[in-house]
Amino acid sequence: MKGICWLFPLGVLCLCSWQCHPLGPPDGGPDRWNQRYANPAAGATAPGGSVSAGGLLREVRLRSELVARGSHGRKVVRPMTPRYITIHSTENKDAGAARHALALKRGTLRSGKHPGGNRIGYLIWHFTVDDGVAIQHLPIGEQGEHADFDGPGNRYSIGIEMCEHRGNNWQATLDRSAKLTAYLMYRNHIPLRNVVPHYHWPRRGKHPPNKNCPHLLLDHGRPGAKWRAFLNRVDCHYRRIAATP
């Protein structure tokens, strides 16, 4: 499944004081990125003490703009009890979270429906995140079409797309995505080991089967130091909730 990437032409430590080192854009290449963000002494810290789950959600700035039930990506509603969280990046240089929300509501994100492939003819995922907001498109109790057709990635995972449009603050987008992931882990009893990149889910009939997504968090197309750094960031925010009396 090409997903949004086709349609639109270790690391960080959590200190005892709940100060999480920031993740930043890997614009200097993987080596510089790994050196900077794998070293806790490199760069400033972003303060963040213990917080309730609701408090963390307020930091996420979540907004609900659900696709109408029975239309487009929600034309077929398949119930889901989430077991995983799948992280994507849009590879779209022209749209933030709001424009993605509008595209999903208008049904403009099409994908060919065929046996063994996309099941409904549309793309749909649960959340899109940029540097200012996170927008929800699909209830977490419904399956999306964002990972691996009729495989476990679609049937059991919450899909989060991270924006990378021009002018977007990638560091802020990563941190907001990590906070949202931590909140969803807490509310749905999902362990950190079940937070996975799109790469994790092989796509039957595609070559290569494992997609290079989210490409900015993979090393040479595979999970490595940058992905571990992101997971550490998620874990840091999750521990902020766990530390709340």
Beta strands, then each sheet from edge to edge (+ up, - down):
strand 1: 62-64
strand 2: 84-89
strand 3: 127-129
strand 4: 134-136
strand 5: 157-162
strand 6: 195-197
sheet 1: 1+ 4+ 3- 5- 2- 6-
end
